[in-house]
Amino acid sequence: MRKHDKEKRRTWRKLHLAIDAATHEVIAAEVSLESVAYSKVLPTLLNPLRRKVKQVSADGAYDT
């Protein structure tokens, strides 16, 4: 890294998953940058699904 003048710091990514609670199957996944708010990712995670969503369970970060 020193040879090519690259910065050692790495950028974090967040992986958001939509999981079917009945079958435990991953039905959607979205990767975002660390700077993107959780509440901004939720619509892009759920909109492409071709099924009716009856309930969403998430932690407090998605409440905003």
OpenMM code with the backbone's topology and positions (N, CA, C; nanometers):
from openmm import Vec3, app, unit

residues = "MET ARG LYS HIS ASP LYS GLU LYS ARG ARG THR TRP ARG LYS LEU HIS LEU ALA ILE ASP ALA ALA THR HIS GLU VAL ILE ALA ALA GLU VAL SER LEU GLU SER VAL ALA TYR SER LYS VAL LEU PRO THR LEU LEU ASN PRO LEU ARG ARG LYS VAL LYS GLN VAL SER ALA ASP GLY ALA TYR ASP THR".split()
positions = [
    Vec3(0.0818, -0.1198, 0.0000),
    Vec3(0.0000, 0.0000, 0.0000),
    Vec3(0.0861, 0.1262, 0.0000),
    Vec3(0.1925, 0.1251, 0.0731),
    Vec3(0.2800, 0.2429, 0.0755),
    Vec3(0.3438, 0.2649, -0.0607),
    Vec3(0.3750, 0.1582, -0.1288),
    Vec3(0.4413, 0.1679, -0.2586),
    Vec3(0.3546, 0.2422, -0.3596),
    Vec3(0.2216, 0.2206, -0.3543),
    Vec3(0.1312, 0.2797, -0.4519),
    Vec3(0.0533, 0.3990, -0.3973),
    Vec3(0.0935, 0.4465, -0.2807),
    Vec3(0.0283, 0.5624, -0.2180),
    Vec3(-0.1214, 0.5437, -0.1998),
    Vec3(-0.1626, 0.4262, -0.1641),
    Vec3(-0.3045, 0.4012, -0.1371),
    Vec3(-0.3305, 0.4201, 0.0114),
    Vec3(-0.4483, 0.4693, 0.0417),
    Vec3(-0.4867, 0.4892, 0.1803),
    Vec3(-0.5241, 0.3548, 0.2425),
    Vec3(-0.4871, 0.3345, 0.3662),
    Vec3(-0.5149, 0.2082, 0.4334),
    Vec3(-0.6614, 0.1939, 0.4729),
    Vec3(-0.7290, 0.3025, 0.4928),
    Vec3(-0.8675, 0.2954, 0.5382),
    Vec3(-0.9564, 0.2314, 0.4331),
    Vec3(-1.0453, 0.1531, 0.4814),
    Vec3(-1.1406, 0.0867, 0.3925),
    Vec3(-1.2783, 0.1471, 0.4149),
    Vec3(-1.3599, 0.1441, 0.3137),
    Vec3(-1.4959, 0.1949, 0.3297),
    Vec3(-1.5875, 0.0794, 0.3659),
    Vec3(-1.6713, 0.1017, 0.4644),
    Vec3(-1.7649, 0.0003, 0.5098),
    Vec3(-1.8868, -0.0026, 0.4201),
    Vec3(-1.9456, -0.1178, 0.4079),
    Vec3(-2.0711, -0.1377, 0.3363),
    Vec3(-2.1699, -0.2009, 0.4332),
    Vec3(-2.2967, -0.1748, 0.4098),
    Vec3(-2.4011, -0.2358, 0.4924),
    Vec3(-2.4834, -0.3285, 0.4038),
    Vec3(-2.5107, -0.4467, 0.4544),
    Vec3(-2.5924, -0.5441, 0.3836),
    Vec3(-2.7281, -0.5493, 0.4508),
    Vec3(-2.8324, -0.5207, 0.3742),
    Vec3(-2.9700, -0.5235, 0.4232),
    Vec3(-3.0378, -0.6460, 0.3629),
    Vec3(-3.1035, -0.7247, 0.4460),
    Vec3(-3.1687, -0.8462, 0.3989),
    Vec3(-3.3170, -0.8438, 0.4308),
    Vec3(-3.3971, -0.8942, 0.3378),
    Vec3(-3.5395, -0.9191, 0.3614),
    Vec3(-3.5555, -1.0702, 0.3651),
    Vec3(-3.6088, -1.1205, 0.4749),
    Vec3(-3.6192, -1.2648, 0.4965),
    Vec3(-3.7642, -1.3023, 0.5215),
    Vec3(-3.8095, -1.4079, 0.4564),
    Vec3(-3.9430, -1.4620, 0.4802),
    Vec3(-3.9398, -1.5323, 0.6156),
    Vec3(-4.0204, -1.4855, 0.7103),
    Vec3(-4.0181, -1.5398, 0.8460),
    Vec3(-4.0658, -1.6842, 0.8520),
    Vec3(-4.1532, -1.7237, 0.7619),
    Vec3(-4.2066, -1.8600, 0.7636),
    Vec3(-4.1059, -1.9618, 0.7110),
    Vec3(-4.0370, -1.9272, 0.6036),
    Vec3(-3.9461, -2.0230, 0.5395),
    Vec3(-3.7983, -1.9944, 0.5662),
    Vec3(-3.7684, -1.8790, 0.6256),
    Vec3(-3.6308, -1.8349, 0.6525),
    Vec3(-3.5506, -1.8175, 0.5241),
    Vec3(-3.6186, -1.7920, 0.4160),
    Vec3(-3.5554, -1.7708, 0.2861),
    Vec3(-3.5245, -1.6228, 0.2671),
    Vec3(-3.4063, -1.5926, 0.2160),
    Vec3(-3.3717, -1.4548, 0.1822),
    Vec3(-3.4446, -1.4199, 0.0527),
    Vec3(-3.5315, -1.3181, 0.0586),
    Vec3(-3.6106, -1.2825, -0.0592),
    Vec3(-3.5623, -1.1546, -0.1259),
    Vec3(-3.4775, -1.0776, -0.0564),
    Vec3(-3.4200, -0.9575, -0.1165),
    Vec3(-3.2943, -0.9190, -0.0399),
    Vec3(-3.2017, -0.8566, -0.1100),
    Vec3(-3.0779, -0.8085, -0.0485),
    Vec3(-3.0375, -0.6778, -0.1143),
    Vec3(-2.9831, -0.5895, -0.0354),
    Vec3(-2.9395, -0.4587, -0.0848),
    Vec3(-2.8109, -0.4218, -0.0115),
    Vec3(-2.7133, -0.3722, -0.0841),
    Vec3(-2.5875, -0.3264, -0.0253),
    Vec3(-2.5830, -0.1750, -0.0374),
    Vec3(-2.5468, -0.1084, 0.0722),
    Vec3(-2.5390, 0.0372, 0.0690),
    Vec3(-2.4091, 0.0833, 0.1329),
    Vec3(-2.3745, 0.2076, 0.1086),
    Vec3(-2.2580, 0.2681, 0.1719),
    Vec3(-2.2893, 0.2975, 0.3181),
    Vec3(-2.1858, 0.3162, 0.3950),
    Vec3(-2.2018, 0.3455, 0.5365),
    Vec3(-2.2801, 0.4753, 0.5600),
    Vec3(-2.2693, 0.5691, 0.4695),
    Vec3(-2.3314, 0.7005, 0.4868),
    Vec3(-2.4813, 0.7027, 0.4551),
    Vec3(-2.5344, 0.5973, 0.3952),
    Vec3(-2.6761, 0.5929, 0.3580),
    Vec3(-2.7575, 0.5486, 0.4795),
    Vec3(-2.8649, 0.6229, 0.5089),
    Vec3(-2.9497, 0.5908, 0.6238),
    Vec3(-3.0315, 0.4642, 0.5986),
    Vec3(-3.0560, 0.3903, 0.7041),
    Vec3(-3.1336, 0.2667, 0.6941),
    Vec3(-3.2736, 0.2927, 0.6380),
    Vec3(-3.3355, 0.4023, 0.6806),
    Vec3(-3.4709, 0.4321, 0.6362),
    Vec3(-3.4784, 0.4594, 0.4861),
    Vec3(-3.3704, 0.5005, 0.4253),
    Vec3(-3.3678, 0.5250, 0.2803),
    Vec3(-3.3573, 0.3948, 0.2012),
    Vec3(-3.3032, 0.2909, 0.2626),
    Vec3(-3.2827, 0.1633, 0.1937),
    Vec3(-3.4086, 0.0768, 0.1966),
    Vec3(-3.4885, 0.0894, 0.3005),
    Vec3(-3.6058, 0.0024, 0.3165),
    Vec3(-3.6998, 0.0026, 0.1968),
    Vec3(-3.7399, 0.1167, 0.1419),
    Vec3(-3.8283, 0.1137, 0.0239),
    Vec3(-3.7639, 0.0459, -0.0970),
    Vec3(-3.6351, 0.0687, -0.1188),
    Vec3(-3.5698, 0.0054, -0.2337),
    Vec3(-3.5511, -0.1444, -0.2123),
    Vec3(-3.5525, -0.1866, -0.0875),
    Vec3(-3.5417, -0.3283, -0.0556),
    Vec3(-3.6750, -0.3995, -0.0773),
    Vec3(-3.7848, -0.3346, -0.0418),
    Vec3(-3.9160, -0.3996, -0.0459),
    Vec3(-3.9934, -0.3769, -0.1757),
    Vec3(-3.9718, -0.2673, -0.2455),
    Vec3(-4.0499, -0.2374, -0.3664),
    Vec3(-4.0395, -0.3424, -0.4770),
    Vec3(-3.9224, -0.3978, -0.5057),
    Vec3(-3.9144, -0.4950, -0.6158),
    Vec3(-3.9785, -0.6315, -0.5865),
    Vec3(-4.0166, -0.6559, -0.4610),
    Vec3(-4.0738, -0.7863, -0.4272),
    Vec3(-4.2082, -0.8041, -0.4955),
    Vec3(-4.2302, -0.9207, -0.5468),
    Vec3(-4.3563, -0.9496, -0.6145),
    Vec3(-4.4482, -1.0291, -0.5231),
    Vec3(-4.4503, -0.9891, -0.3980),
    Vec3(-4.5395, -1.0519, -0.3021),
    Vec3(-4.5907, -0.9452, -0.2070),
    Vec3(-4.7022, -0.9742, -0.1459),
    Vec3(-4.7620, -0.8787, -0.0535),
    Vec3(-4.6908, -0.8881, 0.0814),
    Vec3(-4.6485, -0.7748, 0.1340),
    Vec3(-4.5794, -0.7703, 0.2623),
    Vec3(-4.6825, -0.7368, 0.3692),
    Vec3(-4.7016, -0.8292, 0.4631),
    Vec3(-4.8000, -0.8097, 0.5695),
    Vec3(-4.7387, -0.7452, 0.6924),
    Vec3(-4.6113, -0.7737, 0.7179),
    Vec3(-4.5458, -0.7239, 0.8375),
    Vec3(-4.3979, -0.7030, 0.8102),
    Vec3(-4.3440, -0.5983, 0.8692),
    Vec3(-4.2003, -0.5715, 0.8627),
    Vec3(-4.1501, -0.5649, 1.0064),
    Vec3(-4.0505, -0.6451, 1.0367),
    Vec3(-3.9854, -0.6420, 1.1682),
    Vec3(-3.8418, -0.5963, 1.1470),
    Vec3(-3.8019, -0.4950, 1.2222),
    Vec3(-3.6666, -0.4407, 1.2056),
    Vec3(-3.6245, -0.3761, 1.3371),
    Vec3(-3.4974, -0.3407, 1.3462),
    Vec3(-3.4522, -0.2720, 1.4656),
    Vec3(-3.4837, -0.1232, 1.4559),
    Vec3(-3.4490, -0.0484, 1.5579),
    Vec3(-3.4834, 0.0926, 1.5659),
    Vec3(-3.4240, 0.1798, 1.4577),
    Vec3(-3.3192, 0.1360, 1.3923),
    Vec3(-3.2556, 0.2177, 1.2880),
    Vec3(-3.3481, 0.2398, 1.1688),
    Vec3(-3.4420, 0.1503, 1.1451),
    Vec3(-3.5325, 0.1635, 1.0318),
    Vec3(-3.6549, 0.2487, 1.0649),
    Vec3(-3.6707, 0.2928, 1.1886),
    Vec3(-3.7878, 0.3702, 1.2327),
    Vec3(-3.7920, 0.5132, 1.1818),
    Vec3(-3.6815, 0.5708, 1.1470),
    Vec3(-3.6782, 0.7141, 1.1158),
    Vec3(-3.7562, 0.7498, 0.9918),
] * unit.nanometer
topology = app.Topology()
chain = topology.addChain("A")
for resn in residues:
    res = topology.addResidue(resn, chain)
    for name in ("N", "CA", "C"):
        topology.addAtom(name, app.Element.getBySymbol(name[0]), res)
